[in-house]
Amino acid sequence: METSLIEFRGQPAIRATGADGSTLTVALHGAQVLSWATASGVERLYLSPRAVFDGQAAIRGGVPICCPQFNQRGMLPKHGFMRNLPWAQAAADAPQTLRLTLRDNEATRTLWPHAFEARLEATLSAGGLRTTLTLVNIDHAPWTFAAALHTYLRVDDIAHVRLEGLQGANRWDSLRDDRHVETAAALHFDAEFDSVYAAPAKPLRLVQPGSTLEIAQSASCSETVVWNPGAVLGAKLADMPEDGFRHMLCVEAARIDEPVLLAPGAQWQGWQQLRVL
């Protein structure tokens, strides 16, 4: 893998080229994957053209890291603080992997009084991308956290997309605060959609005309979140174009319903694997 430090919309980022010609761009801000294009040159992630790149705000698109809190389920800022802080590039163990790290500091301890090390690894393979989040407890006492890889997948038109593989999974529809078992063989999206599923054992498939993407996640990520803002909410998001909702679908590997209790010296790892079929 060839890597170089670049400037992306005025902010530092790492650009990598895989052995098969695929490319990857990761911002140091939040260790956020911004772009993944397969060898054919097709971009597979959605990054809002109106995303804020000021080194402070969360970036709309790519793969934000939600940790150590998901959404507003706790006392921390929405989705925690890791997506809003600068990370550092570190040496990776594998030749096709980028690694970035974040350790606790005075700013994080003000929000969350724990000692930790976080690692984000982005690994390219032929037609594939794996993002892996690792947390290590370097404190003297246990602590708990939640996490999600908030992946924005690029689609040509959400009206012509279906997501397969969640039939039979327990579902919490957050828009209606309703819990039930998913009965649909494939999900279709014609309005705002925001649900948390018990992650199925088999990979999902995102199918659109001319393209199928397989989405797998580690067993440590016990939930799958599916989100699209739809036209009404999409129009209210200042950092997304009014039609932005048509070109994205979030499918997130998450551990949120039951927080992880991590003992001193222990580590937790969760990943999501994307693969073009």
TIKEFI-479050 format. One record per residue (C-alpha): y negated, z, x; residue in one letter. Coordinates in nm, 4 decimals, padded with zeros to 6 digits. Layout:
N
<node y="Y" z="Z" x="X" res="A"/>
...
//
This chain:
277
<node y="00.0000" z="00.0000" x="00.0000" res="M"/>
<node y="-00.3428" z="-00.0967" x="00.1321" res="E"/>
<node y="-00.6273" z="00.1367" x="00.0361" res="T"/>
<node y="-01.0016" z="00.1381" x="00.0795" res="S"/>
<node y="-01.2879" z="00.3628" x="-00.0265" res="L"/>
<node y="-01.5225" z="00.1744" x="-00.2578" res="I"/>
<node y="-01.8190" z="00.2371" x="-00.4827" res="E"/>
<node y="-01.7381" z="00.1936" x="-00.8513" res="F"/>
<node y="-02.0382" z="00.1966" x="-01.0875" res="R"/>
<node y="-02.2242" z="00.4010" x="-00.8276" res="G"/>
<node y="-01.9482" z="00.6571" x="-00.7728" res="Q"/>
<node y="-01.6853" z="00.6873" x="-00.4958" res="P"/>
<node y="-01.3388" z="00.5576" x="-00.5763" res="A"/>
<node y="-01.0225" z="00.4460" x="-00.4005" res="I"/>
<node y="-00.8877" z="00.0955" x="-00.4491" res="R"/>
<node y="-00.5247" z="00.0262" x="-00.3639" res="A"/>
<node y="-00.3139" z="-00.2885" x="-00.3579" res="T"/>
<node y="00.0602" z="-00.2538" x="-00.4060" res="G"/>
<node y="00.3379" z="-00.4453" x="-00.2358" res="A"/>
<node y="00.3705" z="-00.6759" x="-00.5385" res="D"/>
<node y="-00.0037" z="-00.7521" x="-00.5535" res="G"/>
<node y="-00.0837" z="-00.5085" x="-00.8338" res="S"/>
<node y="-00.4070" z="-00.3120" x="-00.7982" res="T"/>
<node y="-00.5156" z="00.0413" x="-00.8735" res="L"/>
<node y="-00.8578" z="00.2068" x="-00.8788" res="T"/>
<node y="-00.8928" z="00.5858" x="-00.8880" res="V"/>
<node y="-01.2242" z="00.7733" x="-00.9038" res="A"/>
<node y="-01.2687" z="01.0812" x="-00.6885" res="L"/>
<node y="-01.4490" z="01.2299" x="-00.9906" res="H"/>
<node y="-01.1678" z="01.3897" x="-01.1887" res="G"/>
<node y="-00.8992" z="01.2052" x="-00.9879" res="A"/>
<node y="-00.9197" z="00.9641" x="-01.2784" res="Q"/>
<node y="-00.7275" z="00.6383" x="-01.2704" res="V"/>
<node y="-00.9831" z="00.3796" x="-01.3833" res="L"/>
<node y="-00.7921" z="00.0530" x="-01.3530" res="S"/>
<node y="-00.4365" z="-00.0708" x="-01.3187" res="W"/>
<node y="-00.3846" z="-00.4457" x="-01.3054" res="A"/>
<node y="-00.0360" z="-00.5884" x="-01.2618" res="T"/>
<node y="00.0369" z="-00.8674" x="-01.0132" res="A"/>
<node y="-00.0509" z="-01.1263" x="-01.2787" res="S"/>
<node y="-00.4045" z="-00.9880" x="-01.2805" res="G"/>
<node y="-00.3811" z="-00.8470" x="-01.6346" res="V"/>
<node y="-00.5653" z="-00.5164" x="-01.6794" res="E"/>
<node y="-00.3445" z="-00.2585" x="-01.8538" res="R"/>
<node y="-00.5900" z="00.0310" x="-01.8978" res="L"/>
<node y="-00.9019" z="00.0497" x="-02.1126" res="Y"/>
<node y="-01.2263" z="00.1620" x="-01.9509" res="L"/>
<node y="-01.5302" z="00.1706" x="-02.1749" res="S"/>
<node y="-01.8147" z="-00.0502" x="-02.0506" res="P"/>
<node y="-02.0436" z="00.2312" x="-02.1659" res="R"/>
<node y="-01.8588" z="00.5075" x="-01.9802" res="A"/>
<node y="-02.0922" z="00.7485" x="-01.8003" res="V"/>
<node y="-02.0623" z="00.7473" x="-01.4210" res="F"/>
<node y="-02.2943" z="01.0269" x="-01.3078" res="D"/>
<node y="-02.0472" z="01.2430" x="-01.1159" res="G"/>
<node y="-02.0638" z="01.5117" x="-01.3837" res="Q"/>
<node y="-01.9703" z="01.3847" x="-01.7280" res="A"/>
<node y="-01.6183" z="01.2940" x="-01.8328" res="A"/>
<node y="-01.5396" z="00.9231" x="-01.7944" res="I"/>
<node y="-01.4385" z="00.7411" x="-02.1137" res="R"/>
<node y="-01.1210" z="00.5486" x="-02.0367" res="G"/>
<node y="-00.8502" z="00.5130" x="-01.7757" res="G"/>
<node y="-00.6381" z="00.8266" x="-01.7368" res="V"/>
<node y="-00.8454" z="01.1458" x="-01.7679" res="P"/>
<node y="-00.6738" z="01.4713" x="-01.6682" res="I"/>
<node y="-00.6978" z="01.7315" x="-01.9442" res="C"/>
<node y="-00.6301" z="02.0659" x="-01.7751" res="C"/>
<node y="-00.6018" z="02.3656" x="-01.7862" res="P"/>
<node y="-00.6900" z="02.3327" x="-02.1552" res="Q"/>
<node y="-00.6295" z="02.0606" x="-02.4141" res="F"/>
<node y="-00.9139" z="01.9626" x="-02.6447" res="N"/>
<node y="-01.0859" z="02.2771" x="-02.7753" res="Q"/>
<node y="-00.7751" z="02.4936" x="-02.7908" res="R"/>
<node y="-00.9261" z="02.7800" x="-02.5911" res="G"/>
<node y="-01.2492" z="02.9118" x="-02.4425" res="M"/>
<node y="-01.2998" z="02.6470" x="-02.1735" res="L"/>
<node y="-01.5051" z="02.3270" x="-02.2083" res="P"/>
<node y="-01.3297" z="02.0545" x="-02.4077" res="K"/>
<node y="-01.0161" z="01.9374" x="-02.2204" res="H"/>
<node y="-01.0758" z="02.1935" x="-01.9443" res="G"/>
<node y="-01.2714" z="02.1264" x="-01.6263" res="F"/>
<node y="-01.0503" z="01.9237" x="-01.3913" res="M"/>
<node y="-01.1725" z="01.5856" x="-01.5206" res="R"/>
<node y="-01.5324" z="01.6854" x="-01.4419" res="N"/>
<node y="-01.4958" z="01.7860" x="-01.0756" res="L"/>
<node y="-01.4728" z="01.5951" x="-00.7465" res="P"/>
<node y="-01.1224" z="01.5736" x="-00.5969" res="W"/>
<node y="-01.0277" z="01.4902" x="-00.2382" res="A"/>
<node y="-00.7908" z="01.2213" x="-00.1145" res="Q"/>
<node y="-00.4858" z="01.3570" x="00.0681" res="A"/>
<node y="-00.1907" z="01.2078" x="00.2541" res="A"/>
<node y="00.0897" z="01.1025" x="00.0205" res="A"/>
<node y="00.4628" z="01.1346" x="00.0840" res="D"/>
<node y="00.5520" z="00.7904" x="-00.0550" res="A"/>
<node y="00.4189" z="00.4542" x="00.0725" res="P"/>
<node y="00.3154" z="00.3223" x="-00.2716" res="Q"/>
<node y="00.1395" z="00.6446" x="-00.3790" res="T"/>
<node y="-00.2199" z="00.7642" x="-00.3855" res="L"/>
<node y="-00.2666" z="01.1420" x="-00.3847" res="R"/>
<node y="-00.5765" z="01.3449" x="-00.4696" res="L"/>
<node y="-00.6071" z="01.7219" x="-00.4679" res="T"/>
<node y="-00.8257" z="01.9922" x="-00.6201" res="L"/>
<node y="-00.8296" z="02.3609" x="-00.5315" res="R"/>
<node y="-01.0036" z="02.6474" x="-00.7019" res="D"/>
<node y="-01.3561" z="02.7230" x="-00.5870" res="N"/>
<node y="-01.6460" z="02.9382" x="-00.6948" res="E"/>
<node y="-01.7340" z="02.7024" x="-00.9784" res="A"/>
<node y="-01.3801" z="02.6897" x="-01.1221" res="T"/>
<node y="-01.3292" z="03.0648" x="-01.0898" res="R"/>
<node y="-01.6432" z="03.1225" x="-01.2945" res="T"/>
<node y="-01.4762" z="02.9338" x="-01.5786" res="L"/>
<node y="-01.1125" z="03.0226" x="-01.5115" res="W"/>
<node y="-01.0449" z="03.3160" x="-01.2766" res="P"/>
<node y="-00.7279" z="03.1889" x="-01.1105" res="H"/>
<node y="-00.6292" z="03.0455" x="-00.7709" res="A"/>
<node y="-00.4573" z="02.7076" x="-00.7965" res="F"/>
<node y="-00.3915" z="02.3757" x="-00.6329" res="E"/>
<node y="-00.3742" z="02.0600" x="-00.8455" res="A"/>
<node y="-00.2405" z="01.7243" x="-00.7275" res="R"/>
<node y="-00.2671" z="01.3875" x="-00.8949" res="L"/>
<node y="-00.0386" z="01.1131" x="-00.7657" res="E"/>
<node y="-00.0578" z="00.7507" x="-00.8808" res="A"/>
<node y="00.2439" z="00.5457" x="-00.7758" res="T"/>
<node y="00.2693" z="00.1681" x="-00.8034" res="L"/>
<node y="00.5965" z="-00.0174" x="-00.8488" res="S"/>
<node y="00.6822" z="-00.3725" x="-00.9534" res="A"/>
<node y="00.5188" z="-00.3955" x="-01.2969" res="G"/>
<node y="00.4825" z="-00.0202" x="-01.3174" res="G"/>
<node y="00.2511" z="00.2767" x="-01.2716" res="L"/>
<node y="00.3501" z="00.6426" x="-01.2653" res="R"/>
<node y="00.0838" z="00.9132" x="-01.2847" res="T"/>
<node y="00.2021" z="01.2609" x="-01.1889" res="T"/>
<node y="00.0129" z="01.5876" x="-01.2264" res="L"/>
<node y="00.1319" z="01.8887" x="-01.0255" res="T"/>
<node y="-00.0059" z="02.2408" x="-01.0527" res="L"/>
<node y="00.0729" z="02.5142" x="-00.8003" res="V"/>
<node y="-00.0002" z="02.8825" x="-00.8573" res="N"/>
<node y="-00.1413" z="03.0137" x="-00.5281" res="I"/>
<node y="-00.2636" z="03.3330" x="-00.6943" res="D"/>
<node y="-00.1123" z="03.6819" x="-00.6876" res="H"/>
<node y="-00.0524" z="03.6927" x="-01.0628" res="A"/>
<node y="00.0901" z="03.4523" x="-01.3224" res="P"/>
<node y="-00.1357" z="03.2338" x="-01.5337" res="W"/>
<node y="-00.0958" z="02.9943" x="-01.8250" res="T"/>
<node y="-00.2299" z="02.6462" x="-01.8839" res="F"/>
<node y="-00.2005" z="02.3344" x="-02.0968" res="A"/>
<node y="-00.2218" z="01.9780" x="-01.9681" res="A"/>
<node y="-00.2300" z="01.6144" x="-02.0708" res="A"/>
<node y="-00.2566" z="01.2733" x="-01.9082" res="L"/>
<node y="-00.4999" z="01.1206" x="-02.1597" res="H"/>
<node y="-00.4064" z="00.7557" x="-02.0973" res="T"/>
<node y="-00.6233" z="00.4826" x="-02.2547" res="Y"/>
<node y="-00.4086" z="00.1699" x="-02.2850" res="L"/>
<node y="-00.5873" z="-00.1635" x="-02.3177" res="R"/>
<node y="-00.4893" z="-00.3804" x="-02.6129" res="V"/>
<node y="-00.6196" z="-00.7208" x="-02.7190" res="D"/>
<node y="-00.6640" z="-00.6192" x="-03.0832" res="D"/>
<node y="-00.5516" z="-00.2871" x="-03.2316" res="I"/>
<node y="-00.4847" z="-00.4649" x="-03.5634" res="A"/>
<node y="-00.1960" z="-00.6538" x="-03.4003" res="H"/>
<node y="-00.0393" z="-00.3604" x="-03.2155" res="V"/>
<node y="00.2634" z="-00.1531" x="-03.2979" res="R"/>
<node y="00.3965" z="00.1575" x="-03.1239" res="L"/>
<node y="00.7726" z="00.1986" x="-03.1489" res="E"/>
<node y="00.9953" z="00.4971" x="-03.0733" res="G"/>
<node y="00.8483" z="00.7914" x="-03.2650" res="L"/>
<node y="01.0577" z="00.7637" x="-03.5811" res="Q"/>
<node y="01.2266" z="01.0982" x="-03.6495" res="G"/>
<node y="00.9856" z="01.2989" x="-03.4309" res="A"/>
<node y="00.8041" z="01.6036" x="-03.5638" res="N"/>
<node y="00.4398" z="01.5116" x="-03.6182" res="R"/>
<node y="00.1203" z="01.7077" x="-03.6638" res="W"/>
<node y="-00.1471" z="01.4867" x="-03.8176" res="D"/>
<node y="-00.4663" z="01.6571" x="-03.7020" res="S"/>
<node y="-00.6857" z="01.4590" x="-03.9418" res="L"/>
<node y="-00.5048" z="01.6051" x="-04.2427" res="R"/>
<node y="-00.3697" z="01.9204" x="-04.0760" res="D"/>
<node y="-00.0295" z="01.8128" x="-04.2011" res="D"/>
<node y="00.3107" z="01.8626" x="-04.0370" res="R"/>
<node y="00.6006" z="01.6344" x="-04.1192" res="H"/>
<node y="00.8712" z="01.4167" x="-03.9638" res="V"/>
<node y="00.7589" z="01.0644" x="-03.8758" res="E"/>
<node y="00.9415" z="00.8131" x="-04.0970" res="T"/>
<node y="00.7900" z="00.4873" x="-03.9703" res="A"/>
<node y="00.9953" z="00.2776" x="-03.7313" res="A"/>
<node y="00.6673" z="00.1552" x="-03.5820" res="A"/>
<node y="00.3139" z="00.2892" x="-03.6010" res="L"/>
<node y="00.0314" z="00.0558" x="-03.7007" res="H"/>
<node y="-00.3385" z="00.1345" x="-03.6676" res="F"/>
<node y="-00.6003" z="00.0381" x="-03.9267" res="D"/>
<node y="-00.8175" z="00.3546" x="-03.9267" res="A"/>
<node y="-00.8753" z="00.6686" x="-03.7215" res="E"/>
<node y="-00.5430" z="00.8052" x="-03.5946" res="F"/>
<node y="-00.4966" z="01.1408" x="-03.4214" res="D"/>
<node y="-00.1506" z="01.2981" x="-03.4107" res="S"/>
<node y="00.0595" z="01.5174" x="-03.1847" res="V"/>
<node y="00.4321" z="01.4366" x="-03.1749" res="Y"/>
<node y="00.7274" z="01.6199" x="-03.0319" res="A"/>
<node y="00.8051" z="01.3883" x="-02.7429" res="A"/>
<node y="01.1183" z="01.1784" x="-02.8026" res="P"/>
<node y="01.3893" z="01.1575" x="-02.5387" res="A"/>
<node y="01.3642" z="00.7789" x="-02.5091" res="K"/>
<node y="01.0623" z="00.5763" x="-02.3926" res="P"/>
<node y="00.8136" z="00.4343" x="-02.6410" res="L"/>
<node y="00.7211" z="00.0679" x="-02.6617" res="R"/>
<node y="00.3706" z="-00.0614" x="-02.7157" res="L"/>
<node y="00.4143" z="-00.4100" x="-02.8548" res="V"/>
<node y="00.1421" z="-00.6719" x="-02.8991" res="Q"/>
<node y="00.1558" z="-01.0521" x="-02.9055" res="P"/>
<node y="00.2853" z="-01.1707" x="-02.5695" res="G"/>
<node y="00.3192" z="-00.8243" x="-02.4133" res="S"/>
<node y="00.5385" z="-00.5139" x="-02.4299" res="T"/>
<node y="00.4674" z="-00.1955" x="-02.2367" res="L"/>
<node y="00.7289" z="00.0772" x="-02.1980" res="E"/>
<node y="00.5902" z="00.4325" x="-02.1925" res="I"/>
<node y="00.8060" z="00.7182" x="-02.0642" res="A"/>
<node y="00.7222" z="01.0778" x="-01.9778" res="Q"/>
<node y="00.8800" z="01.3771" x="-01.8086" res="S"/>
<node y="01.0715" z="01.6354" x="-02.0115" res="A"/>
<node y="00.8135" z="01.8908" x="-01.8937" res="S"/>
<node y="00.5620" z="01.7088" x="-02.1148" res="C"/>
<node y="00.6950" z="01.8236" x="-02.4502" res="S"/>
<node y="00.4384" z="01.6398" x="-02.6659" res="E"/>
<node y="00.3066" z="01.2883" x="-02.7043" res="T"/>
<node y="-00.0462" z="01.2479" x="-02.8386" res="V"/>
<node y="-00.1458" z="00.9223" x="-03.0082" res="V"/>
<node y="-00.5155" z="00.8578" x="-03.0727" res="W"/>
<node y="-00.7467" z="00.5803" x="-03.1798" res="N"/>
<node y="-01.0966" z="00.6644" x="-03.3093" res="P"/>
<node y="-01.1093" z="00.3841" x="-03.5643" res="G"/>
<node y="-01.4308" z="00.2094" x="-03.6687" res="A"/>
<node y="-01.6162" z="00.5066" x="-03.8202" res="V"/>
<node y="-01.5709" z="00.7584" x="-03.5389" res="L"/>
<node y="-01.5831" z="00.4799" x="-03.2792" res="G"/>
<node y="-01.9350" z="00.3881" x="-03.3911" res="A"/>
<node y="-02.0452" z="00.7489" x="-03.3276" res="K"/>
<node y="-01.9193" z="00.7636" x="-02.9685" res="L"/>
<node y="-02.2214" z="00.6990" x="-02.7476" res="A"/>
<node y="-02.0089" z="00.6073" x="-02.4450" res="D"/>
<node y="-01.8026" z="00.3428" x="-02.6258" res="M"/>
<node y="-01.9098" z="00.0098" x="-02.7832" res="P"/>
<node y="-01.8840" z="-00.0098" x="-03.1613" res="E"/>
<node y="-01.5850" z="-00.2419" x="-03.1303" res="D"/>
<node y="-01.4296" z="-00.0445" x="-02.8433" res="G"/>
<node y="-01.1689" z="00.1069" x="-03.0737" res="F"/>
<node y="-01.0207" z="-00.2399" x="-03.1224" res="R"/>
<node y="-00.9272" z="-00.2674" x="-02.7550" res="H"/>
<node y="-00.7643" z="00.0689" x="-02.6805" res="M"/>
<node y="-00.4921" z="00.3085" x="-02.7828" res="L"/>
<node y="-00.4400" z="00.6475" x="-02.6232" res="C"/>
<node y="-00.0765" z="00.7444" x="-02.5712" res="V"/>
<node y="-00.0752" z="01.0735" x="-02.3825" res="E"/>
<node y="00.1950" z="01.2716" x="-02.2038" res="A"/>
<node y="00.1106" z="01.6314" x="-02.2865" res="A"/>
<node y="00.2160" z="01.9939" x="-02.2677" res="R"/>
<node y="-00.0031" z="02.1667" x="-02.5239" res="I"/>
<node y="00.1850" z="02.3372" x="-02.8083" res="D"/>
<node y="00.3461" z="02.5952" x="-02.5807" res="E"/>
<node y="00.1350" z="02.6666" x="-02.2707" res="P"/>
<node y="00.3116" z="02.6832" x="-01.9355" res="V"/>
<node y="00.3428" z="03.0295" x="-01.7795" res="L"/>
<node y="00.3389" z="02.9767" x="-01.4043" res="L"/>
<node y="00.4465" z="03.2535" x="-01.1678" res="A"/>
<node y="00.2853" z="03.3092" x="-00.8257" res="P"/>
<node y="00.4162" z="03.0495" x="-00.5811" res="G"/>
<node y="00.5663" z="02.8353" x="-00.8566" res="A"/>
<node y="00.4699" z="02.4809" x="-00.9474" res="Q"/>
<node y="00.4793" z="02.2624" x="-01.2592" res="W"/>
<node y="00.4907" z="01.8856" x="-01.2653" res="Q"/>
<node y="00.4439" z="01.6374" x="-01.5476" res="G"/>
<node y="00.4355" z="01.2581" x="-01.5362" res="W"/>
<node y="00.3931" z="00.9439" x="-01.7391" res="Q"/>
<node y="00.5530" z="00.6121" x="-01.6441" res="Q"/>
<node y="00.4140" z="00.2782" x="-01.7658" res="L"/>
<node y="00.6215" z="-00.0354" x="-01.7167" res="R"/>
<node y="00.5594" z="-00.3920" x="-01.8287" res="V"/>
<node y="00.8736" z="-00.5416" x="-01.9844" res="L"/>
//
